[in-house]
Amino acid sequence: MFRRRLLGAAPALALLSAPGLRAQPAWPSQPVRLVVAFAPGGVADIMARVFAPKLSEALGQPVVVENKPGANSVVGADFVKNAPADGHTLYLASDQMANMPFVVPNLPFRPVDDFTYITQCAFFYHVILVGPRSPHRTINDLIAAIRARPEMINVGSVGIARTVKFAVQAEAPVNIVNYRVTGDLLAAVSNGGLDVGIEVIAPSLPLIESGAVRALATSGDRRATQLPAITTCQEAGVPYLMRSWNGIIGPARLPAPVVERVAREMRRIMAMADVRERLAPLGVEITPSSPDEFTAFARAETATWAGMADRLVPR
C-alpha cells in the first residue's frame, strides 16, 4: 500500500521539482538600493529619503538611497537598467524617462521597454526665475525681450527638456543651457551668470523668499500653493505648461511578486499622514498608481514628447 501511494505521488513530486515551479528565494535577501538620478537636496532626493525608512521597515531590509546624477538622468537610469532583475535595485525615476529619447543622442536603453514600471508617486511644477538685478519684471517682459533678440538670452534648467519645451511652446528662441545640479543653476541665476532659470518650486522657494532670485511665473495649470501671488504662464497668455512626475521603477523583467509587493507597500506608505505632511511643503501632488497604469502613463508621456520631436532640437 505504501509503495503504491509513493509511486502515485511521484508525478506530483516531479512537477513540484520542475524548474519553473521551484520556490523563489525570499525577497529581499539583502539591502535594497533606491537610486536617484539627481544630487542630494532636491525634491527627488528628499522624497526618496522620506520613502526609504518606511519601505525598509515594511521589507525588513535596509533601503539605501544612492544619488547618481548626470547626463539628463541617463547615468542613474543606465545603472538601474544594467542591475540584476532581482528587486534589490530600484529607481525613483522622473519625467526625463519620457523625454530623454528626444533630447539625448545615442541613448543606451529604451526608457519604457528596458524597465519595469511599478508605481507613480507624484506630480510637481516649476517656476521661471531671474536674478534680482534682471530687467525682466514679468513673464511677458521676458518673452518680448527674447523675441526681440532671438537666441541672445540664456535659459537654463537641470536637464534640457523643460527649457527646450519652454522654447517650443512659448515660441521663445533662447540659448539653452544645461545644468547638472539645482544648486549650480540657482546660484547662476542669483549672481547674474544665467539670464533665466526654470526649476522645481520647492528648492527655489528659500531664494525667492530672501530676494536672491525673482519668480516671474509658474508652469502649472493653476497657481502654486507655495507661490499664490505668482501668475501662471497660461494666465499671462504664454502657452507653457510643464509638470514633472516621478515614480518607482526597476530593471526589466522584475519578478511579479516583487513588483506587486513594492507597489502595495508604496501605496500604503504614500497614504500615511506623516509622509503626506512631510511632502506637502515640496508642492508635490501624490499620485499612486498600479504597475499597469504607470506603464501606460509612461508610454503616453513618451508619445506626447514624440509628437514634438521634430522641434525638440537644442539650438
N, C-alpha and C positions, 0 to 999 in steps of 0.2 A: 504493500500500500504506500509506504513511504517513498519507495523508488518511483512508483508511477506518479506520485504527486510532484516529486522533484523534476522528473522528466517533463511533466506538464508545465512546470514553471520555467523551464529552460528558455523557451522562446521569449517569454516576458523579460527574463533576466538579460537576454541578449539585446532586446530592444532598449532596456534601460542603460546598457553599456555602450550603445551606439554613439559615435562621436557627436552627432547633432543634439543628443539628448542628455549628455553628461551635465552634471550640476555645474553652474557657473561659479567661479570663485567669488567670495564675498567682496562687495564693493561698498565703500572704499577700503582698501587694504593698506593705504599709506596716505601721507598728506596730499591734499588737492591744491593744485596751483590755480589761482584765478588771475589771469593775465589782463592787464590794462595797457592799451597802446598809447597812453598819454602820461606825462610826467606827474609826479606827486603833487597834490594840492588842488587839482582841477575837479570839476563836477564828477567825472567818471571815476576818478581815484577815490573821492570821498564816498561815492555810492558803493564802490567795491568794498571799502573798509567798514561801511555800515553793514553790508550783507555778510561779509566773511565770518565774523564771530557767530552770527546766528546760524549760518549754514554749517559751520564747524560743530556747533552744539547738536544740530539735527543729525549730522552724518557720523559723529563720533570720531572724527579725524580733524587735525588742523587744516584750515583753509587759508592759504598764504597768498596775499596779493603780491604780484610781481609786475612792476612797471617796465614796459618795453616800448618807449616812444620812438617815433621816427618814420620818415618817408610816407606821410599821409596815412599812417596806421599800418602800412604794409609790413613793417618789421614785426609787430606784435601778432598780426594775423598769420603771417607766414610761419612763425614759431609754433602757433597752435595747430595750423594745418599739418605740420610735419610731426606733431607729437603722437604718441601711441593712442589709438582709439579705445582707451580703457576707462575713460571717465576721470582720470587723475589730472587732466589739464583742461580747464575751461577758460572761456574768454568773455569778458564784458565788451562785446562788440558795439560799434557805433554806426551811424548812418553812412560813414565813409565806406562801409562794405558795399553800399548800393551805388556810390558814385565813383569809386576808385577805378572801375574798368574804363571810365571815360576821361579820367584826368591823370592816370598813372600809366606810362608806356611800359610795355613788356611785363605786365603783371604776372607773377609766377603761380597764380592759382585762379580758380573760378570762385568768386565770392559767395555764391549760393550753393553750387553743386559740390564744392570741396569741403563743406562744413555741415554740421548737424545743428539746426536751429531748435532751441529748447523753450525759451520764453522771452517775450519782450518785457522790458522793465519800465521805461519811461520816455516821455517826450519833454523837450525843453527848447526855449527860444533864445534869440541872440539880440545884441544891441550894437548899434553903429556908433562908434566913438571917434572923437577928435581930441586933440590936445587943448589945454586951457588957453593957449595963445592963437588957436586956429581962427581964421577969419570966417569960418562957416558956423553960423548960429543955428541953422535949421537943415533938415534933410533936403529941402528944396533949394536952399543956397548951395549945398554941396553938389546936387545934380546939375544945377545951372553952371557951376564952375567946371565940372567935368566935361560937360558938352561944349563949353566954350573953348576948353583946352584939352582935346582928346589925348588920352594916354600920357598926360603930364602929371596926374595925381596918383600917388601910390596908395593902394588899398591892400591891407594885409589881413591874414587870418591864420589859424593853426590848421594846416591842410588847406588846399586851394579851392576846394569845391564851393564853399559858401561865398567866397569872393567872386569866383567865376560866375556863379549863379546870380549874384548881385549885378555883375556887369551885363549879363544876358537879359535878365528880367527887367531891370531898371533902364536898359539901353544906355548904360554908362560905360563908355570905353576907357577903362582905367589900366594902369600898370599894376599887375598882380604880384604881390609879394607873399611868399610862403614862410611861416614861422614854425619852429619845431615845438616850442612850449609857450603856454599862455603868459608866463611871467615876462618873457622877452618881448612878446607882442605888446603887452600893456605898457611896459617900460618905454618902448619905442614911440608909442602914441603920446605918452605923457611928456617925454622930453623933446618931442617935435621931430624925431628921426623918421617917423612914419606919418603921412598925412591923415590916414583914416584906418581904423581897425574894426573888424567885425568879430565879436567874441560872445560866448555864452554869458548870460546876465550875471550869474552868481559870483564868479571871481572878479568881475568888473565892478561890482557894487561898492566895495570899500573905496576904490579910487574915484568913482562918481561922487560918492558922498563927501569925500575930502576935497573935491575940486581938482584933483590931479588929472582927470580926464572929463570930457563933457559928452553926455549922451544926446545924440540927435534924434534917434528913432529906434524902435524895436521891430523885430521881424515877424511877429505873430499876427494872427487874425483878430486879436483883441489885445487891449493894453495889458502889460505885465503887472502882476500883483506887486512885485517889488519896486516897480517904477510907474505908478499910476498917472503921474503928471507928464510922462513922456509919450508922445504920439506914436502910433504905428506907422510904418512906411505906407501901408494901404490907406490909412486915414489921410495922409498927406498927399495922396494921389500918386505915390511911387509904387509900381507893381512888383514889389519884392516881398516874397513870403518864404521864409526858411525856418524849418523846425528840425532840430536834431532828435535822434532817438538812440536808445541803446537796449541791449538785451543779452542774455546768456546763450552762447553757442559753444560748440566743441568741434573736434576733428570729425571728418566724415565717418559714417558707419559706427557711431556710438551705439552700444547695446541698448535695445529698447528699455530694459528695466532701469538702466542708468538715466536715460532721458526722462522717463516717467517720474523717477524719484526726484531728480533735480527740479523738474517743472513743478511738481507737487510742493516740495519744500520751499521753493522760491515764491510761489503764490501765497503760501502761508506766511512767509517772512514779510512780503510786501503788504500784507494786510495788517501787520502788527502796528498798534497805535504809536509805540515809541519809534519805530522805523519811519513812519509817515511824518512824525513830529520832527525827526532829525533831518529829513529830506525836504520838508516844506520850505525852509529858507533858501534852498537851492533853486526854487522855482520849477521843480520837476513835477510832471503830471504822471502819476503812477499808472501804468497800463499793462498789467499782466495778461498773458495770452497762453493758449495751448501751443505745443510744438507745431501742429499743422497750421494754425492761424499765423504763427510767427514766420513760418516758411513762406506761406502765401503772401504775407505782407512784404517780406524781403524781395520776393520776385516782382511784386507790383511796384515797389520803390525803384528797383533796378530798371524796370521797364519805363518808368517816368523819366529817369535820367537818360535812358537810351533815346527817348524821344527828343531830347535836347542835344544829343551827342555831337551833331554837326556844328553846333555853336559853342560847345564846351571845349574850346581850344584856347589855352592861355596866349595872350598877345605878347 
